[in-house]
Amino acid sequence: MIETAVDGGVTRVVLDRPTRRNALTEAGLRDLRAAVTGAETPVVYLTGAGAAFSAGADLDVVTGLDRDEAKAFARLGQRVADAIEGAESVVVAGIDGPARGGGVELALACDLRVATPDATFAETGVSLGLFGAWGGTARLPRIVGEGEAMDVALSGRVVDAEAALRMGLVSRIVADPATVAAEVAENDPGALAVLKRRMRDDSDRAVQHAREAAAFADLVAENASTLSR
């Protein structure tokens, strides 16, 4: 279900279940977490096989769960999304085709979301009496603002790539999102890791500033010979 390959500074992680629009089972979620957190490259590129990014949770699995099992499945999805967000590598989501429900939530956990013109996004679970529970209710308002998040989540409407760009759900629309992952990987690995940690820091402003200054000083010291050229 999860395929990986390394190309230079990028580990490509593919959700590879195209006949199910790359829907994820419990095993698939665990394999995804292992693939992302186990990457040894400065950049991870997360994408889907076939014509979709991911349909999120496999509904055939969800419909067979009792209440306790459903809670455990949601918690697993949250841990996977948290692992993506907290990974040492910069994680770039390449979205081509539909991202639905948990697929949107996995993308939200990535550091960059890059779409093709064919990408679409929707929280369609609301029409089935469900909602995405892999951390999306916290991440979506933070990324696009509460108003946009409420509209997307409560309506279940499909958001196309251009609308996603306008609301800040994605940062770019390109023909091949893998090129953005390669572009990021051209930069210094140490600086990438530090930048990710600093921009993910939710401490108060004074603490953030102190950590930022210290991290900058560390990089200057580490790269003194390069900077002096």
SEBATOR-605000 format. One record per residue: residue number from 1; residue in three letters; x, y, z of N, C-alpha, C, O in turn. Coordinates in steps of 0.02 Angstrom, whole numbers, always signed. Layout:
{rec NUM ala {X Y Z} {X Y Z} {X Y Z} {X Y Z}}
...
END
This chain:
{rec 1 met {+41 -61 +0} {+0 +0 +0} {+43 +63 +0} {+22 +114 -28}}
{rec 2 ile {+102 +61 +31} {+148 +118 +33} {+212 +99 -3} {+245 +50 +16}}
{rec 3 glu {+229 +137 -54} {+291 +125 -92} {+339 +183 -80} {+318 +240 -77}}
{rec 4 thr {+403 +167 -73} {+453 +219 -62} {+511 +211 -111} {+527 +156 -133}}
{rec 5 ala {+541 +267 -128} {+600 +268 -170} {+639 +331 -154} {+610 +383 -138}}
{rec 6 val {+706 +327 -159} {+748 +384 -144} {+780 +409 -208} {+808 +370 -246}}
{rec 7 asp {+776 +474 -219} {+808 +506 -276} {+845 +568 -251} {+814 +620 -239}}
{rec 8 gly {+910 +562 -243} {+949 +617 -217} {+927 +635 -147} {+929 +592 -103}}
{rec 9 gly {+908 +697 -136} {+888 +720 -70} {+814 +712 -55} {+790 +740 -6}}
{rec 10 val {+778 +674 -96} {+706 +667 -88} {+687 +594 -81} {+707 +552 -121}}
{rec 11 thr {+649 +579 -29} {+617 +513 -23} {+546 +519 -48} {+506 +558 -22}}
{rec 12 arg {+530 +481 -99} {+462 +482 -128} {+420 +429 -92} {+437 +370 -93}}
{rec 13 val {+366 +450 -61} {+320 +405 -25} {+254 +407 -62} {+221 +459 -67}}
{rec 14 val {+234 +348 -88} {+174 +345 -131} {+120 +303 -96} {+132 +246 -76}}
{rec 15 leu {+61 +333 -90} {+2 +296 -68} {-20 +255 -128} {-48 +282 -176}}
{rec 16 asp {-8 +190 -126} {-13 +149 -186} {-70 +98 -181} {-58 +38 -173}}
{rec 17 arg {-130 +123 -185} {-189 +80 -186} {-240 +112 -233} {-296 +129 -212}}
{rec 18 pro {-223 +120 -296} {-264 +160 -342} {-334 +133 -353} {-379 +173 -368}}
{rec 19 thr {-345 +68 -347} {-412 +41 -357} {-461 +64 -303} {-521 +60 -311}}
{rec 20 arg {-433 +87 -246} {-474 +114 -191} {-461 +188 -180} {-472 +214 -125}}
{rec 21 arg {-437 +221 -232} {-420 +292 -228} {-373 +306 -169} {-377 +357 -136}}
{rec 22 asn {-328 +257 -158} {-276 +263 -106} {-305 +273 -36} {-276 +309 +5}}
{rec 23 ala {-363 +242 -24} {-392 +243 +43} {-348 +202 +90} {-316 +154 +70}}
{rec 24 leu {-347 +223 +153} {-300 +194 +201} {-334 +151 +254} {-384 +171 +283}}
{rec 25 thr {-306 +93 +264} {-325 +49 +319} {-279 +63 +378} {-235 +105 +374}}
{rec 26 glu {-290 +27 +433} {-246 +34 +491} {-174 +16 +472} {-127 +51 +492}}
{rec 27 ala {-166 -38 +435} {-98 -58 +415} {-67 -6 +370} {-7 +9 +376}}
{rec 28 gly {-106 +23 +325} {-80 +74 +281} {-58 +136 +319} {-6 +165 +303}}
{rec 29 leu {-97 +156 +369} {-77 +213 +410} {-11 +200 +447} {+32 +243 +449}}
{rec 30 arg {-4 +140 +474} {+58 +124 +510} {+118 +124 +462} {+172 +147 +479}}
{rec 31 asp {+107 +97 +402} {+162 +95 +353} {+180 +166 +330} {+238 +181 +318}}
{rec 32 leu {+129 +208 +325} {+142 +277 +304} {+184 +313 +357} {+232 +347 +340}}
{rec 33 arg {+166 +305 +419} {+205 +337 +473} {+277 +312 +472} {+323 +352 +479}}
{rec 34 ala {+286 +247 +463} {+354 +220 +462} {+394 +247 +403} {+454 +261 +410}}
{rec 35 ala {+362 +254 +345} {+397 +278 +286} {+419 +350 +293} {+475 +368 +273}}
{rec 36 val {+376 +392 +322} {+393 +463 +329} {+445 +474 +385} {+494 +509 +375}}
{rec 37 thr {+433 +444 +442} {+479 +455 +499} {+545 +419 +489} {+595 +438 +520}}
{rec 38 gly {+546 +368 +447} {+608 +331 +435} {+650 +360 +379} {+705 +336 +366}}
{rec 39 ala {+625 +411 +344} {+662 +440 +288} {+726 +473 +313} {+727 +505 +366}}
{rec 40 glu {+780 +464 +276} {+845 +492 +294} {+866 +548 +248} {+924 +570 +249}}
{rec 41 thr {+820 +572 +207} {+834 +627 +162} {+804 +692 +190} {+758 +689 +231}}
{rec 42 pro {+830 +750 +170} {+803 +813 +197} {+731 +827 +176} {+697 +867 +208}}
{rec 43 val {+708 +795 +122} {+640 +808 +96} {+604 +742 +84} {+634 +694 +59}}
{rec 44 val {+541 +740 +102} {+496 +684 +85} {+442 +711 +39} {+413 +764 +52}}
{rec 45 tyr {+430 +675 -14} {+377 +694 -61} {+320 +642 -55} {+330 +584 -71}}
{rec 46 leu {+263 +664 -31} {+206 +620 -19} {+154 +631 -74} {+131 +686 -85}}
{rec 47 thr {+136 +577 -108} {+88 +582 -163} {+48 +518 -168} {+60 +470 -132}}
{rec 48 gly {+0 +517 -214} {-42 +458 -224} {-33 +428 -293} {-15 +463 -340}}
{rec 49 ala {-44 +363 -297} {-39 +329 -362} {-105 +336 -400} {-158 +342 -370}}
{rec 50 gly {-100 +334 -465} {-160 +335 -506} {-192 +404 -509} {-157 +455 -512}}
{rec 51 ala {-258 +406 -510} {-294 +468 -525} {-316 +506 -462} {-354 +554 -468}}
{rec 52 ala {-293 +487 -403} {-312 +520 -342} {-253 +529 -295} {-204 +491 -299}}
{rec 53 phe {-258 +579 -251} {-209 +584 -197} {-228 +534 -143} {-190 +487 -131}}
{rec 54 ser {-285 +543 -111} {-310 +493 -63} {-382 +507 -45} {-402 +565 -37}}
{rec 55 ala {-420 +454 -39} {-489 +459 -16} {-493 +460 +60} {-548 +463 +89}}
{rec 56 gly {-436 +456 +94} {-436 +456 +167} {-446 +387 +195} {-417 +338 +171}}
{rec 57 ala {-487 +382 +246} {-500 +318 +279} {-539 +272 +233} {-584 +294 +197}}
{rec 58 asp {-522 +208 +234} {-559 +158 +196} {-626 +146 +231} {-628 +121 +287}}
{rec 59 leu {-681 +165 +198} {-747 +160 +230} {-768 +88 +242} {-808 +75 +286}}
{rec 60 asp {-741 +42 +204} {-756 -29 +217} {-729 -50 +285} {-757 -93 +318}}
{rec 61 val {-674 -19 +306} {-646 -31 +372} {-687 +4 +425} {-705 -25 +476}}
{rec 62 val {-702 +68 +413} {-737 +110 +462} {-805 +81 +480} {-824 +80 +538}}
{rec 63 thr {-842 +59 +430} {-911 +35 +442} {-913 -28 +484} {-965 -46 +511}}
{rec 64 gly {-857 -63 +491} {-855 -124 +531} {-830 -113 +602} {-821 -162 +638}}
{rec 65 leu {-819 -51 +622} {-790 -37 +688} {-844 -23 +740} {-894 +9 +725}}
{rec 66 asp {-833 -47 +801} {-876 -26 +856} {-850 +41 +882} {-800 +67 +857}}
{rec 67 arg {-883 +68 +934} {-865 +135 +957} {-792 +139 +980} {-756 +185 +960}}
{rec 68 asp {-770 +92 +1020} {-701 +94 +1045} {-651 +85 +988} {-599 +118 +988}}
{rec 69 glu {-667 +42 +941} {-622 +32 +884} {-619 +93 +839} {-566 +110 +812}}
{rec 70 ala {-677 +127 +832} {-678 +188 +791} {-636 +243 +823} {-600 +280 +789}}
{rec 71 lys {-640 +248 +889} {-599 +298 +924} {-525 +282 +916} {-485 +327 +904}}
{rec 72 ala {-507 +218 +922} {-437 +198 +913} {-413 +212 +843} {-355 +233 +833}}
{rec 73 phe {-456 +200 +793} {-437 +214 +723} {-425 +288 +712} {-378 +307 +678}}
{rec 74 ala {-469 +330 +741} {-460 +402 +735} {-394 +424 +769} {-358 +465 +742}}
{rec 75 arg {-381 +396 +827} {-320 +414 +863} {-257 +392 +824} {-207 +428 +824}}
{rec 76 leu {-261 +336 +791} {-205 +314 +749} {-194 +364 +693} {-137 +384 +680}}
{rec 77 gly {-247 +384 +659} {-241 +433 +606} {-212 +499 +630} {-172 +530 +596}}
{rec 78 gln {-231 +520 +691} {-204 +581 +719} {-129 +574 +733} {-90 +620 +720}}
{rec 79 arg {-108 +515 +758} {-37 +505 +772} {+4 +505 +708} {+60 +529 +706}}
{rec 80 val {-25 +477 +655} {+10 +477 +591} {+18 +548 +565} {+72 +568 +542}}
{rec 81 ala {-37 +587 +567} {-33 +657 +545} {+17 +697 +587} {+55 +737 +561}}
{rec 82 asp {+17 +685 +653} {+65 +719 +697} {+136 +699 +679} {+182 +741 +682}}
{rec 83 ala {+146 +636 +661} {+213 +612 +643} {+237 +645 +578} {+295 +662 +572}}
{rec 84 ile {+191 +655 +531} {+208 +690 +469} {+228 +762 +485} {+278 +787 +461}}
{rec 85 glu {+187 +794 +526} {+200 +864 +544} {+266 +871 +582} {+303 +920 +572}}
{rec 86 gly {+282 +823 +624} {+342 +827 +665} {+403 +793 +637} {+455 +789 +670}}
{rec 87 ala {+398 +766 +576} {+454 +730 +546} {+515 +775 +540} {+509 +836 +531}}
{rec 88 glu {+574 +745 +543} {+636 +783 +535} {+640 +812 +464} {+665 +867 +455}}
{rec 89 ser {+617 +774 +416} {+619 +797 +346} {+564 +849 +333} {+513 +850 +367}}
{rec 90 val {+576 +892 +284} {+523 +934 +258} {+478 +890 +215} {+502 +855 +171}}
{rec 91 val {+413 +890 +228} {+366 +847 +193} {+325 +889 +144} {+289 +935 +164}}
{rec 92 val {+329 +871 +81} {+293 +906 +28} {+238 +860 +2} {+253 +805 -21}}
{rec 93 ala {+177 +882 +5} {+121 +843 -23} {+111 +864 -96} {+103 +923 -111}}
{rec 94 gly {+111 +815 -141} {+97 +827 -211} {+27 +801 -226} {+17 +740 -229}}
{rec 95 ile {-21 +846 -235} {-91 +825 -242} {-112 +831 -315} {-114 +885 -344}}
{rec 96 asp {-128 +773 -344} {-151 +769 -414} {-215 +728 -414} {-214 +668 -400}}
{rec 97 gly {-271 +760 -429} {-335 +726 -424} {-367 +737 -356} {-346 +782 -320}}
{rec 98 pro {-417 +696 -338} {-454 +708 -277} {-416 +693 -212} {-381 +643 -207}}
{rec 99 ala {-423 +738 -164} {-405 +726 -94} {-470 +733 -55} {-503 +785 -59}}
{rec 100 arg {-488 +682 -19} {-552 +682 +17} {-542 +662 +90} {-501 +619 +105}}
{rec 101 gly {-580 +693 +134} {-580 +674 +204} {-510 +669 +234} {-473 +718 +237}}
{rec 102 gly {-493 +608 +255} {-427 +598 +285} {-370 +613 +237} {-315 +629 +260}}
{rec 103 gly {-382 +609 +172} {-331 +629 +124} {-315 +702 +129} {-257 +722 +123}}
{rec 104 val {-366 +744 +139} {-355 +815 +151} {-315 +825 +215} {-269 +866 +218}}
{rec 105 glu {-333 +787 +267} {-301 +795 +332} {-227 +776 +330} {-186 +808 +362}}
{rec 106 leu {-210 +724 +293} {-140 +705 +285} {-102 +761 +249} {-46 +777 +267}}
{rec 107 ala {-133 +790 +198} {-102 +845 +162} {-92 +905 +208} {-40 +939 +205}}
{rec 108 leu {-142 +919 +251} {-136 +975 +298} {-77 +967 +345} {-48 +1017 +367}}
{rec 109 ala {-59 +905 +361} {-3 +893 +407} {+65 +905 +374} {+115 +912 +409}}
{rec 110 cys {+66 +908 +308} {+129 +918 +272} {+151 +990 +277} {+111 +1035 +291}}
{rec 111 asp {+215 +1002 +266} {+243 +1070 +270} {+225 +1112 +209} {+214 +1172 +215}}
{rec 112 leu {+222 +1081 +152} {+202 +1115 +90} {+150 +1072 +55} {+155 +1010 +54}}
{rec 113 arg {+100 +1104 +27} {+49 +1070 -13} {+51 +1101 -83} {+38 +1161 -92}}
{rec 114 val {+67 +1060 -132} {+74 +1083 -201} {+24 +1043 -244} {+23 +982 -241}}
{rec 115 ala {-16 +1079 -283} {-69 +1047 -321} {-54 +1049 -396} {-18 +1093 -420}}
{rec 116 thr {-83 +1002 -432} {-88 +1008 -505} {-154 +1042 -521} {-196 +1049 -476}}
{rec 117 pro {-164 +1063 -583} {-229 +1093 -601} {-288 +1046 -591} {-345 +1069 -586}}
{rec 118 asp {-276 +981 -588} {-330 +932 -581} {-345 +915 -508} {-390 +874 -495}}
{rec 119 ala {-310 +944 -461} {-321 +929 -390} {-387 +957 -366} {-407 +1012 -385}}
{rec 120 thr {-421 +920 -324} {-482 +944 -291} {-481 +920 -218} {-448 +871 -201}}
{rec 121 phe {-517 +957 -176} {-517 +944 -105} {-589 +946 -79} {-628 +988 -101}}
{rec 122 ala {-605 +901 -32} {-672 +903 -2} {-673 +862 +62} {-640 +811 +67}}
{rec 123 glu {-712 +887 +109} {-726 +850 +171} {-795 +820 +165} {-843 +844 +195}}
{rec 124 thr {-800 +768 +125} {-865 +741 +106} {-897 +696 +159} {-955 +675 +151}}
{rec 125 gly {-861 +682 +212} {-889 +638 +264} {-952 +665 +294} {-994 +626 +318}}
{rec 126 val {-960 +732 +295} {-1019 +762 +326} {-1084 +737 +293} {-1136 +734 +325}}
{rec 127 ser {-1081 +720 +229} {-1141 +695 +195} {-1159 +624 +216} {-1215 +601 +204}}
{rec 128 leu {-1111 +589 +248} {-1122 +520 +270} {-1133 +516 +345} {-1138 +461 +373}}
{rec 129 gly {-1136 +574 +378} {-1142 +574 +450} {-1076 +567 +486} {-1074 +547 +545}}
{rec 130 leu {-1022 +583 +452} {-955 +578 +481} {-917 +644 +471} {-944 +692 +444}}
{rec 131 phe {-856 +645 +494} {-810 +700 +478} {-740 +673 +484} {-728 +623 +517}}
{rec 132 gly {-693 +707 +454} {-623 +687 +459} {-598 +697 +530} {-607 +751 +558}}
{rec 133 ala {-567 +646 +559} {-546 +650 +629} {-473 +635 +638} {-452 +606 +688}}
{rec 134 trp {-433 +654 +588} {-360 +643 +593} {-325 +710 +605} {-269 +720 +581}}
{rec 135 gly {-357 +754 +643} {-327 +818 +661} {-349 +876 +617} {-325 +932 +627}}
{rec 136 gly {-393 +864 +570} {-412 +916 +524} {-452 +972 +555} {-449 +1029 +532}}
{rec 137 thr {-491 +957 +608} {-530 +1010 +639} {-486 +1062 +673} {-508 +1118 +685}}
{rec 138 ala {-424 +1044 +689} {-376 +1092 +717} {-334 +1124 +662} {-322 +1184 +664}}
{rec 139 arg {-312 +1084 +614} {-265 +1110 +564} {-299 +1153 +511} {-272 +1204 +491}}
{rec 140 leu {-358 +1134 +489} {-389 +1171 +434} {-402 +1244 +453} {-385 +1288 +413}}
{rec 141 pro {-432 +1260 +511} {-441 +1331 +529} {-375 +1368 +536} {-371 +1427 +519}}
{rec 142 arg {-324 +1334 +560} {-259 +1367 +568} {-229 +1386 +501} {-196 +1438 +495}}
{rec 143 ile {-241 +1345 +451} {-209 +1356 +386} {-249 +1403 +342} {-220 +1446 +309}}
{rec 144 val {-316 +1395 +340} {-356 +1436 +293} {-399 +1488 +328} {-432 +1528 +295}}
{rec 145 gly {-400 +1488 +395} {-443 +1534 +432} {-509 +1500 +450} {-532 +1455 +415}}
{rec 146 glu {-539 +1523 +504} {-599 +1490 +530} {-657 +1493 +481} {-693 +1444 +472}}
{rec 147 gly {-667 +1552 +449} {-724 +1558 +403} {-720 +1510 +345} {-769 +1476 +330}}
{rec 148 glu {-663 +1507 +312} {-655 +1461 +255} {-660 +1389 +279} {-690 +1347 +246}}
{rec 149 ala {-631 +1375 +337} {-632 +1306 +363} {-704 +1284 +377} {-723 +1228 +360}}
{rec 150 met {-742 +1327 +409} {-813 +1311 +423} {-851 +1298 +358} {-890 +1251 +353}}
{rec 151 asp {-840 +1340 +308} {-874 +1333 +244} {-858 +1266 +212} {-902 +1229 +190}}
{rec 152 val {-793 +1250 +208} {-771 +1187 +176} {-798 +1127 +215} {-823 +1080 +185}}
{rec 153 ala {-791 +1128 +281} {-810 +1070 +321} {-885 +1060 +325} {-909 +1003 +319}}
{rec 154 leu {-923 +1114 +334} {-995 +1107 +344} {-1033 +1096 +279} {-1086 +1064 +279}}
{rec 155 ser {-1007 +1122 +224} {-1042 +1114 +160} {-1024 +1049 +125} {-1065 +1021 +88}}
{rec 156 gly {-963 +1023 +138} {-940 +965 +102} {-926 +978 +29} {-918 +932 -11}}
{rec 157 arg {-923 +1042 +10} {-914 +1059 -61} {-845 +1041 -86} {-797 +1036 -47}}
{rec 158 val {-840 +1033 -151} {-777 +1017 -183} {-741 +1083 -199} {-769 +1127 -231}}
{rec 159 val {-679 +1088 -177} {-637 +1147 -189} {-587 +1130 -243} {-548 +1083 -235}}
{rec 160 asp {-587 +1168 -297} {-539 +1154 -351} {-471 +1185 -335} {-464 +1220 -285}}
{rec 161 ala {-423 +1173 -377} {-354 +1194 -363} {-349 +1270 -357} {-314 +1295 -313}}
{rec 162 glu {-382 +1306 -401} {-377 +1379 -399} {-407 +1407 -334} {-379 +1452 -304}}
{rec 163 ala {-464 +1380 -313} {-494 +1402 -251} {-451 +1383 -191} {-445 +1422 -144}}
{rec 164 ala {-420 +1325 -195} {-375 +1303 -141} {-315 +1350 -136} {-292 +1365 -80}}
{rec 165 leu {-290 +1373 -192} {-234 +1421 -192} {-255 +1487 -161} {-217 +1516 -122}}
{rec 166 arg {-314 +1511 -178} {-338 +1575 -153} {-346 +1574 -77} {-331 +1623 -43}}
{rec 167 met {-370 +1519 -50} {-381 +1516 +22} {-319 +1495 +61} {-321 +1493 +123}}
{rec 168 gly {-264 +1478 +27} {-203 +1459 +61} {-199 +1385 +78} {-154 +1365 +116}}
{rec 169 leu {-245 +1345 +52} {-242 +1273 +65} {-182 +1242 +29} {-153 +1194 +54}}
{rec 170 val {-164 +1268 -30} {-103 +1248 -65} {-62 +1311 -78} {-88 +1367 -79}}
{rec 171 ser {+3 +1301 -89} {+47 +1358 -100} {+62 +1371 -173} {+79 +1426 -193}}
{rec 172 arg {+55 +1318 -214} {+69 +1325 -286} {+25 +1277 -326} {+1 +1226 -300}}
{rec 173 ile {+15 +1294 -389} {-15 +1248 -438} {+36 +1239 -493} {+55 +1288 -527}}
{rec 174 val {+60 +1178 -503} {+111 +1164 -553} {+92 +1099 -590} {+50 +1061 -567}}
{rec 175 ala {+124 +1089 -646} {+110 +1028 -684} {+135 +966 -648} {+103 +913 -650}}
{rec 176 asp {+192 +971 -615} {+222 +914 -580} {+246 +936 -511} {+300 +966 -506}}
{rec 177 pro {+208 +923 -458} {+228 +945 -391} {+295 +916 -368} {+327 +945 -323}}
{rec 178 ala {+317 +861 -397} {+381 +832 -377} {+438 +881 -390} {+490 +878 -356}}
{rec 179 thr {+430 +926 -438} {+483 +975 -452} {+492 +1023 -393} {+547 +1048 -383}}
{rec 180 val {+439 +1036 -356} {+445 +1080 -298} {+483 +1045 -242} {+525 +1076 -209}}
{rec 181 ala {+470 +980 -232} {+508 +942 -183} {+582 +943 -201} {+625 +951 -157}}
{rec 182 ala {+598 +934 -265} {+668 +935 -287} {+699 +1004 -277} {+757 +1009 -260}}
{rec 183 glu {+660 +1056 -289} {+684 +1125 -279} {+702 +1137 -206} {+754 +1166 -191}}
{rec 184 val {+659 +1115 -160} {+672 +1123 -89} {+735 +1084 -70} {+776 +1108 -30}}
{rec 185 ala {+744 +1024 -97} {+800 +981 -80} {+867 +1008 -103} {+919 +984 -82}}
{rec 186 glu {+867 +1058 -147} {+929 +1088 -169} {+961 +1131 -115} {+1019 +1150 -121}}
{rec 187 asn {+923 +1148 -63} {+948 +1192 -11} {+985 +1152 +43} {+984 +1091 +44}}
{rec 188 asp {+1017 +1189 +88} {+1057 +1158 +141} {+1013 +1117 +188} {+965 +1144 +215}}
{rec 189 pro {+1028 +1053 +199} {+987 +1011 +241} {+980 +1036 +313} {+926 +1034 +342}}
{rec 190 gly {+1035 +1061 +340} {+1032 +1087 +409} {+986 +1147 +415} {+948 +1153 +463}}
{rec 191 ala {+991 +1192 +367} {+948 +1252 +368} {+875 +1233 +359} {+831 +1263 +390}}
{rec 192 leu {+861 +1183 +317} {+792 +1160 +307} {+763 +1133 +372} {+707 +1150 +391}}
{rec 193 ala {+802 +1092 +407} {+778 +1062 +469} {+765 +1115 +522} {+715 +1113 +558}}
{rec 194 val {+811 +1164 +527} {+803 +1217 +576} {+742 +1260 +559} {+702 +1276 +604}}
{rec 195 leu {+734 +1278 +496} {+677 +1319 +476} {+611 +1284 +492} {+564 +1316 +516}}
{rec 196 lys {+608 +1219 +479} {+546 +1183 +494} {+532 +1185 +569} {+475 +1199 +589}}
{rec 197 arg {+582 +1172 +610} {+570 +1172 +682} {+549 +1241 +707} {+504 +1246 +749}}
{rec 198 arg {+580 +1293 +681} {+564 +1360 +704} {+493 +1380 +682} {+456 +1410 +721}}
{rec 199 met {+475 +1364 +621} {+409 +1384 +596} {+353 +1342 +624} {+294 +1361 +621}}
{rec 200 arg {+370 +1283 +651} {+320 +1241 +685} {+315 +1257 +759} {+272 +1229 +794}}
{rec 201 asp {+358 +1300 +785} {+360 +1315 +856} {+300 +1358 +876} {+290 +1412 +849}}
{rec 202 asp {+259 +1333 +922} {+200 +1371 +944} {+209 +1400 +1014} {+160 +1414 +1048}}
{rec 203 ser {+271 +1408 +1035} {+284 +1440 +1100} {+268 +1514 +1096} {+252 +1540 +1043}}
{rec 204 asp {+270 +1548 +1153} {+256 +1620 +1151} {+311 +1657 +1114} {+366 +1630 +1103}}
{rec 205 arg {+296 +1718 +1093} {+340 +1755 +1049} {+411 +1763 +1075} {+459 +1755 +1038}}
{rec 206 ala {+418 +1778 +1139} {+485 +1789 +1167} {+527 +1725 +1163} {+586 +1728 +1147}}
{rec 207 val {+496 +1669 +1179} {+532 +1605 +1174} {+550 +1590 +1102} {+606 +1568 +1088}}
{rec 208 gln {+504 +1601 +1056} {+518 +1590 +985} {+577 +1632 +962} {+621 +1607 +927}}
{rec 209 his {+578 +1696 +982} {+632 +1740 +960} {+699 +1717 +988} {+749 +1718 +952}}
{rec 210 ala {+700 +1696 +1050} {+762 +1672 +1080} {+787 +1610 +1044} {+847 +1604 +1029}}
{rec 211 arg {+742 +1564 +1030} {+761 +1502 +995} {+783 +1517 +923} {+829 +1485 +897}}
{rec 212 glu {+750 +1565 +892} {+769 +1583 +823} {+840 +1611 +821} {+879 +1592 +778}}
{rec 213 ala {+855 +1656 +868} {+922 +1686 +870} {+975 +1633 +883} {+1028 +1633 +852}}
{rec 214 ala {+960 +1587 +930} {+1008 +1534 +946} {+1019 +1488 +887} {+1075 +1468 +873}}
{rec 215 ala {+964 +1471 +852} {+970 +1427 +793} {+1010 +1461 +738} {+1051 +1428 +705}}
{rec 216 phe {+999 +1525 +728} {+1037 +1563 +678} {+1111 +1562 +695} {+1154 +1552 +651}}
{rec 217 ala {+1127 +1574 +759} {+1197 +1574 +780} {+1229 +1506 +770} {+1287 +1501 +749}}
{rec 218 asp {+1192 +1453 +784} {+1218 +1386 +773} {+1235 +1374 +699} {+1288 +1346 +684}}
{rec 219 leu {+1191 +1396 +655} {+1203 +1386 +583} {+1263 +1428 +559} {+1302 +1405 +518}}
{rec 220 val {+1270 +1489 +585} {+1328 +1530 +567} {+1391 +1495 +587} {+1439 +1492 +548}}
{rec 221 ala {+1393 +1468 +648} {+1453 +1433 +672} {+1467 +1371 +631} {+1525 +1357 +615}}
{rec 222 glu {+1415 +1333 +615} {+1424 +1270 +578} {+1447 +1283 +507} {+1483 +1242 +478}}
{rec 223 asn {+1426 +1339 +478} {+1440 +1352 +408} {+1491 +1408 +397} {+1492 +1439 +343}}
{rec 224 ala {+1531 +1421 +447} {+1579 +1476 +443} {+1624 +1472 +383} {+1637 +1522 +349}}
{rec 225 ser {+1650 +1411 +368} {+1696 +1405 +312} {+1662 +1418 +246} {+1691 +1448 +201}}
{rec 226 thr {+1600 +1395 +239} {+1562 +1407 +176} {+1545 +1480 +169} {+1551 +1507 +114}}
{rec 227 leu {+1524 +1513 +222} {+1503 +1582 +219} {+1561 +1629 +202} {+1550 +1683 +174}}
{rec 228 ser {+1622 +1609 +220} {+1680 +1652 +209} {+1707 +1650 +139} {+1753 +1688 +122}}
{rec 229 arg {+1680 +1606 +97} {+1707 +1599 +29} {+1685 +1658 -14} {+1703 +1661 -73}}
END
